[in-house]
Amino acid sequence: MFMATTAKIDVKENGILGSLRGFFKDILELEDIRAILVPQHLPMKDMVMPTLVTDPNHLNGVDPLAPAFALNAAKIAARLTRKPMGAKVAAVLRPCEIRAFVELVKLKQGRTDEVILIGMDCLGALQNKDYFQLVEHKAAESTVAFYESVLGGKSTETEGVDLAPACKACEYPVAENADILIGLHGMDIGHSLLVQSQTEAGDHILKQMNLAATDAPRARQDAIGAVIKQRTQYRDEMFARTREATNSLEKMSSYFATCVNCYNCRVACPVCYCKECVFVTDVFNHDPSQYLQWANRKGIIKMPTDTLFYHITRLAHMSTACVGCGQCSNACPNDIPVMELFRTIAQDTQKAFDYQAGRSLEEEPPLSVFREDEFSEVVGI
């Protein structure tokens, strides 16, 4: 029977980031691990992006605590694991990235055989434009100010900039499907961080690292519960506002009035996985005469066309797999609250199927299986 290993990462004089970099360096130096996928500061604009590192000497810019979330790295993890590599890779991901990766594995877009998932308690992140405003060439200082404020219970705001709505509404701050979990909530971060194996593969890695054993403090569950309560309240208020703003075709049209069909939301979505989207095929490459016919019918049509149809189609396609990461809104050039609507619909869709995206590799995706006894009130059987 699997018994989890619970240990601690000592926070030394170089602080949390230095201690985490040392921990990841030790993992990369293990014989089992050939590379590590980890968020790291890049010299260009101080942005934090996923990097694939094979040389431990190139981990000096690692910063998984930065409130930066440029993209959901689940697609990158899937790309790295979709075919055998012949070696194991460790991947440091946010909880929503791990849940999206789980969905992609179930959709045959990735594999778990050669990856060790390392999840950290998620403190949330800013939208890209807000993060650029915050850092202004003081990236390390902004990260420290952020996690000290959030973990100290002061505020999720840093220098007047608050978390992205997706993060404020996320009720999953802990990575439940990680092989190794790094805990922050409820910890005395000036002294140590919690590290715990959640699978046999993760346990095998931790037992090679000679970390001091410990127990999770009682304050940890209370701290996690407080975060979930606060975020759930915000989420439910967001759902109510969004339902009111989109409860008719006219309101929905207004909601997406500034959509320009750039399809950024589709590209940014980690679980929108089709190799070819129907909206970039000849099906929607209308003849010029068609536009004139539509315009003649009403005297006026909005250009570009099909914007509302595009979003409704995407909702129908992937609301069962939406993990609420918010990258759709992050990528929108016109600041349309795409995430709010997709999460609202996804909540209802997943509840109808008694399904939670990314909860378990064992749960088959809705619509991929037939259950004779479901939705009898709809089909009348």
N, C-alpha and C positions, 0 to 999 in steps of 0.2 A: 504494500500500500504506500502511495506517495505521501511523504511527510515534508512539508515546506521548510526551507531554511530561512530563518529570519536573522539578519545581521545588520551592522551599521557601517556607514561610511563616515569616518572621522573628518570633521571640518577643521582643517589646520589653518595656519597663519595666512595661507593664500586664499582663504574664503571658500564659499560654496562652489563657485565656478572652477577654481583651481582644483578642488577636491574631486569634482565631477570629471574634470579633464584627466586627472590621475586615474580615476576608476575606469574610464573608457580606454585609456592607454593600457592599463593592465589587462583589460578584456582583449584588446587587439593583439597583445603579445602572447595570448594563449595559443597553443598549437592548433586548437579546434577552429579558431576564427581567423579568416583570411582578410576580411575587410569590415569596416563599420560605416553604416549610413547614419550620419549625424548632422544636426543643424549647426551651422558655423558662420561666423561673421566673414564676409568677403570684403576686400578692400574697396570694391565698387559701391559707393553710397552707404557703406556700413550695413548693408542688408544682410539678414540671416537667411541662408538658403541651405537645402540639403546638400551634403557633400559625401562622396564615397572615398573613404580614406583607407589606404593600405599601410602607410608609413606612420607609426606613432608620433614621429616628430612633426607631423602636420595636423596635430590636434590642438594647437595653441589658441585657435580662435573659436573653439566649441562653446556654444551658448544656448543650451536647450531651455533656459529660463527667460530668455528675451521675449518680450510681448510682441513678437513678430511672427506672422503666419502667412508667408507669401504664397504658398500653395499647399494643398493637401498631398503629402508625400506617399500616400497609399498607392497611387498610380506608379510612382517610381519603384516602390518595393515590389509591386506586381511585375513591373517590367524586368526587374533584376531576377525574379524567381520563377518566371513563367516557363522556363526551360532549365534543365539541370546545368549547374555551374561547375560542379565537381569540387565545391568548397562551401563552407558556411560563412554567412554574412550576419553580423549583428545590426539591427536597425532600431535607432532611438526615435520613437514616434509618440505623438500626442494620443490621448484616448480615442478621439474621433478618427484619427488616421488609422489606428489599429482596427476600429470597428469597420471602417471603409475597406481596409485590406481583407478582413474576414469576409465581407460581402463579395469582393473580387475573387477570392479563392473559391467561394461557392459557385461563382459564375465562370469558373475555369480560366480566370485571367491571371492567377498567381498560384504559388505553391508554398507550403509551410516546411517542406522537408529540409531546406538548407538555410533557413533564417531563424535567428534568435531575436524575438521581439522584446525590446526594452521600453517599458512605458513609465512615464513620470506623472505624478499628480499634476494636473493641468491647472494653472492659475489664470488661464485665459490669454487673449492676445488682442492687439489693436488692429484696425483696418490698415491696409498698406499706407495710405496717404497720411494717416495719423501717426504711424510709426516713424515715417520719414521726418515728420515735424518734430517728434520727440527726440530722436537721436542727435541730429545736427552735429555729427562728428564726436559725440560723447557716448558711444554705444555701451561701453562697459558700465559707466556710471548710471545710465538710464536703466539698465537691467537690474542693478543692485537696488536702486530706488524703487523700482516696480515690485520686486519680490519681497522686499522688506515691508513695503506698505501693505501689500495684499496679505502676506502671512502674519503680519502684525495686527491684522484686523482693523486697519485704519481706513483704507479706501481702495477701490479698484481703479480710481483715477490717478494718473501720474502727470503732474504739471498741467492739470486741467483737461487732459485727454483721457477718455474712458474706454473701456473694453468694447469690442465689436458686439453688436446685438446678439449674434450667434453664440458668443461665449457667455454673455450675461444670461442667456436662456438655456444653457447646456447643463443638464442635471447628471452628467456623467464625468465628474472631475477625476475619477480614479480609473486607471487602465486595467479592466478586469480580465482581458484576454492576452495580457503580456506574459511572456515566459519569465521575465524578471521585472519586478515593480520597484521603482524608487519613490519612497514616500516623503512628502514635505509637510502636509497638513498635520497639525498637532505635534510637530517635532520641535525641539529646541535647535533651530537651524544654526545657531552659533556654535554648537558642539558636534552634532551628528545628523545624518540623514538615514532614514530607514531603507533597507534593501531586502527584498523578499522574493524567493522563487515561487512561481505559480504553476509550473509544469516540471516534469522530470527533466526535460531538456535544459530549462533554466536552472534547475537544481544542480545539474551536472556542471554547469559553468560556475556557479557561485561557490561550490565546494572546492574548486581549484584556486580560489582567490584568497584564502586564508584571512577572511574578514572576521572581526570579533562578533560573537553571537550576542543577540539582544532580544528584547521583547517589544512589541509595539506598545507605546504608552497609552494609557486609558484615554488621554485627551485626544488621541487621533480620531476615534470614531465620532466623538462629539464635534470636533472641528469639521470633519467631512459632512456630518449631518447638517450642520449650520450652513455650509456652502450650498448643499443640495436644496435645503429649504428656501434659501434666498433666491437661488436661480429658478426653482420651480415656480415660485410666486411671480417672478418676472416673466417666465415662459407663459404661464396661464393668462396673464394680463396681455401679453403680446398676441396670443391666440385670439382672445376676445376682440382686440382692436383690428386684427387682420380679417377676421370673419365679418365684422361690421363693414370693413372697407371693400370687401370683395363679394358680397352676398347677392349680387345681380350681375347680369352681363354688362350693363352700363357701367357699374362700378369697377368691374374687372377691366373693361376697356380703358377706363380712366387710370387705373392702377398701372397699366403697362403702356400708357400713352406716349411716353418718351423712349420706348424701346426702338432701337435702330437695326435690329436683326444682326448684330455683330457676332452673336453666338458665343460670346466670351463665357457666359454662364455654363454652357454645355461643355466647353473645353476645360474649364476650371473644376467642374464637378468630378469627384473621384469615382463615382459609381455610374456615370454616364459612359458606357464602355463600347458602344457599337463602333465597328470599324468604319462604317459609312453611315452617316446620318441622312435620313430621308429628305431633310430640309436643304441639303446641298446636292441633291440629285436633280435630274430633269423634271421630276414631278412638280417641283416648285420653281422651275425656270419657265415662267409663263410667257406665252407669245404676246407681243406688244398689243395686238388687237384685243386680247383678253382684258387688259387694263382699261381700254377704252369702253368695252362692254360694261364692265363693273361701274365705271364712272358715269356712263349714260344712264344706268339703272337708277342711280340716286342723285346724279348731278355732281357728286364729289366723293372721292375715296381718299383715305389716309395712305400716304406712302412712307416707308415701304409697307406692303401688304403682308398678311399672314403672321403678324407679330403675336397676336393673341392666340391664334391657332397653334403657333410654335410652342408657347408656354403651356397651353393646356395639354398638348401632345406629350410634352416632356413630363408633366405632372402624372399623366396616366401611365407613362412608361416606367418611371423610376421612383415614384413616391414610396413604394414598398422597401426600397433600398436606401433612402435618404438618411444620412447620419447627422444632419444638421450642422455641418462644419462651417457653413456660411461663406464658402469660397465663391459661390454664385454671386452674392451681393458684393463681395470684395472685388470681383472682376468687372462689375458693371460700370461702364464709363459714365452713365447718367444717374447713378445712385438710386436705382430702383430697388426697393426692399424685396428682392427676389426670395431671399432666405426665409423671411417671415411667412410668405405664402406657402412655400414648399414645405416648411416644417409643420405648418398648420394642417395642410392636407395630408402630409405623411403621418402625423399623429393619428388622424382618423383612419387612414388606410391600414396602417400597421395594427391598430387596435382591432379593426374589423377581422383581421386574419390572426389575431393573437400572436403577433410577430413583433420582434424588435430587431431592427437592422444592426448587425454586428454583434448580437448577443452571444451566439454560439455557432461554431462550425457544423454542429450536428443538425441544426434547424434548416430544413430545406426552404428555399425562397418561395413565397406565395406565387401562385400561378404556374409554378413548375411541377406541382403535384396536384392530384385530384383527391378530394375527400368527399365521400358520398353523403356525409351528414352535415356539410356546411352550407350556410345560406339557404336553408329550406324555406325560410320566410320569403325569399326572393323568387326562387324557382318554383315554389308551390308544390313541392314533393314531400 
